[in-house]
Amino acid sequence: MKADRIEISRDEQSNWLIRIQVGEEVIRRHSHESKDADEATLRDAALKIAADEGYTIDPLNIVIS
């Protein structure tokens, strides 16, 4: 199944939060990458988490905020 968008941000506990949006549904997962992880590492982590959940996504639809 194809995801519409993935957003990566920091949560209140300083963990990376990955939000996978599929239509109106949003799946939230945490990534334990280091606080100073670079953009490529975060994108790879997001793609892996999405794949683990059964989703594919165009890497251009990954937003890091």
N, C-alpha and C positions, 0 to 999 in steps of 0.2 A: 504494500500500500504506500502511496506517496504522501508525504507530509507537505503542508503548505509553507511552513516557516519554522525556524528554530531561533530562539532568542537565548543568549547566554548573558548572565549577569551575576553579581555577587549578592548573596542574601545577608540577613542580619548577623549570622554566625561566621561571616567571611568565607563561606563555601561557594563554589561555583554552582549556580542553578541553571539547569538546562530546561527550557520550556519548548516542547514539541507541539505545534499547533496543527491539527487536522480538522478542517472545517471549524465548527464551534467548540470542539473538544480540545483541551489542553492537558498534556501529560507533563508532569514536573518530576525531574530526576536531579540528583546531586552528583557532581563530579568532584573528585578529591585531588584535582590538579593543584599544583602549588599556586600560591597567591600571585606570584610574578610570572605565571605561565604566559608564553607568547601566543599571538593570535593563531598561528598554525597548529599549535598543540591543542588549544581550546576547540578549534574547528574539527580536528581529528577526533577529539573526545566526544564532541556532539554527534558526529557521524556514527561513531561506534555505538553510542547509547541509542541513537535512533534505529540503527540496524538491529541491536539487541531487542528492541521493542517491535521489530517487524516493519520498520518504515525506511523508505529511501527519500532523499531530498537533493535538490540541486544545491551545490555548495554556495551559489550566489544568494540563496534564500536563508543564509545563516547570518544573524545580526548579533554583534557583540556590543553590549552597552555597559 
